[in-house]
């Protein structure tokens, strides 16, 4: 009788725990599929006319992104948080705002800028590729 009881208890534990394990496996597989959608180096590029970005670190406080933009490339218009940008090389960017206003930034190699939260997009209007490091506050 004890053996039958042990078997039933063991079987019950397996029956109740199996869905939890299979759900975890399915979630891990979905995450792996999503990661395969990115390029091998972790770089992302939405289209031929947009800048290339590589997320270096992301947690609940910061998102650190390395970006490259060839002349003429423009990133998407979106809300951006307070951020610090570090410039690896000289370049010229035109910042576009939703109301149609623009501003031109002359980026100098080795300098950093603090940018307040705003909705905008940036376009490389210079003659060389820009290479920047963005530290976004969350």
C-alpha positions as CSV (number, residue, x, y, z in Angstrom):
1,X,0.0,0.0,0.0
2,X,2.8,2.4,0.8
3,X,4.4,1.7,-2.6
4,X,1.2,2.6,-4.4
5,X,0.8,5.7,-2.3
6,X,4.5,6.8,-3.1
7,X,3.9,6.1,-6.8
8,X,0.7,8.2,-6.8
9,X,2.5,11.1,-4.9
10,X,5.5,10.9,-7.3
11,X,3.2,10.8,-10.3
12,X,1.2,13.8,-9.0
13,X,4.4,15.8,-8.4
14,X,5.5,15.1,-12.0
15,X,2.1,16.0,-13.4
16,X,2.0,19.3,-11.6
17,X,5.6,20.3,-12.2
18,X,5.8,19.3,-15.9
19,X,3.9,22.3,-17.2
20,X,6.2,24.7,-15.3
21,X,9.3,23.1,-16.8
22,X,7.9,23.0,-20.3
23,X,6.8,26.6,-20.1
24,X,10.4,27.6,-19.1
25,X,11.8,25.6,-22.0
26,X,9.4,27.2,-24.5
27,X,10.3,30.7,-23.2
28,X,14.0,30.0,-23.6
29,X,13.4,28.7,-27.1
30,X,11.4,31.9,-28.0
31,X,14.2,34.1,-26.6
32,X,16.8,32.2,-28.6
33,X,14.7,32.7,-31.8
34,X,14.5,36.4,-31.1
35,X,18.2,36.7,-30.6
36,X,18.8,34.9,-33.9
37,X,16.9,37.8,-35.5
38,X,19.8,40.1,-34.7
39,X,23.0,39.9,-36.7
40,X,25.9,37.8,-35.4
41,X,27.8,40.8,-33.9
42,X,24.7,42.0,-32.0
43,X,24.4,45.0,-34.4
44,X,21.0,46.1,-35.6
45,X,20.1,48.0,-38.7
46,X,16.4,48.7,-39.5
47,X,16.9,49.8,-43.1
48,X,19.6,50.9,-45.6
49,X,19.0,54.6,-44.7
50,X,19.2,54.2,-40.9
51,X,22.2,54.3,-38.6
52,X,23.7,51.1,-37.3
53,X,23.6,50.5,-33.5
54,X,25.1,48.0,-31.1
55,X,23.7,47.7,-27.6
56,X,26.6,47.3,-25.2
57,X,24.7,47.3,-21.9
58,X,21.1,47.4,-20.9
59,X,19.7,47.2,-17.4
60,X,17.0,49.0,-15.4
61,X,19.0,52.2,-15.1
62,X,21.0,52.6,-18.3
63,X,21.1,51.6,-22.0
64,X,24.5,52.0,-23.6
65,X,24.6,52.0,-27.4
66,X,27.4,52.4,-29.9
67,X,26.2,54.0,-33.2
68,X,27.6,54.5,-36.7
69,X,26.0,56.7,-39.3
70,X,27.3,57.1,-42.8
71,X,26.7,60.4,-44.6
72,X,23.0,60.9,-45.4
73,X,21.8,58.2,-42.9
74,X,19.1,59.2,-40.5
75,X,17.6,57.5,-37.4
76,X,13.9,57.2,-36.6
77,X,11.9,60.0,-35.0
78,X,11.1,58.9,-31.5
79,X,11.1,60.0,-27.8
80,X,14.6,59.8,-26.4
81,X,15.5,59.9,-22.7
82,X,18.2,62.1,-21.1
83,X,21.5,60.9,-22.4
84,X,25.2,61.5,-22.8
85,X,26.8,61.2,-26.1
86,X,30.6,60.6,-26.6
87,X,32.0,61.2,-30.1
88,X,34.8,59.0,-31.4
89,X,35.4,61.2,-34.4
90,X,34.4,64.6,-35.9
91,X,31.1,64.9,-37.7
92,X,28.1,67.0,-38.4
93,X,24.5,66.0,-37.4
94,X,21.2,67.7,-38.1
95,X,18.6,67.1,-35.4
96,X,15.0,67.1,-36.6
97,X,12.1,67.8,-34.3
98,X,8.4,66.9,-34.8
99,X,7.4,70.5,-35.1
100,X,9.8,71.0,-38.1
101,X,12.5,72.8,-36.3
102,X,16.1,71.6,-36.8
103,X,19.5,72.2,-35.2
104,X,23.0,71.4,-36.5
105,X,25.6,69.9,-34.1
106,X,29.3,70.0,-34.9
107,X,30.7,66.9,-33.2
108,X,34.3,66.9,-32.2
109,X,36.3,63.7,-31.5
110,X,36.9,63.0,-27.8
111,X,34.1,65.3,-26.6
112,X,30.9,64.4,-24.7
113,X,27.5,66.2,-24.7
114,X,24.5,66.0,-22.4
115,X,21.2,65.9,-24.3
116,X,17.9,66.5,-22.5
117,X,15.0,64.1,-23.2
118,X,13.2,65.0,-26.4
119,X,11.5,63.6,-29.4
120,X,13.7,63.9,-32.4
121,X,15.8,62.1,-35.1
122,X,19.4,62.7,-36.1
123,X,20.8,62.8,-39.6
124,X,24.5,62.7,-40.6
125,X,24.9,65.7,-42.9
126,X,28.7,65.6,-42.8
127,X,31.1,64.0,-45.3
128,X,32.4,61.2,-43.0
129,X,30.8,58.4,-41.0
130,X,30.0,59.4,-37.4
131,X,30.8,57.0,-34.6
132,X,29.3,57.7,-31.2
133,X,28.6,56.1,-27.8
134,X,25.2,56.9,-26.2
135,X,24.5,56.4,-22.5
136,X,20.7,56.7,-22.1
137,X,19.2,57.1,-18.6
138,X,16.1,55.1,-18.0
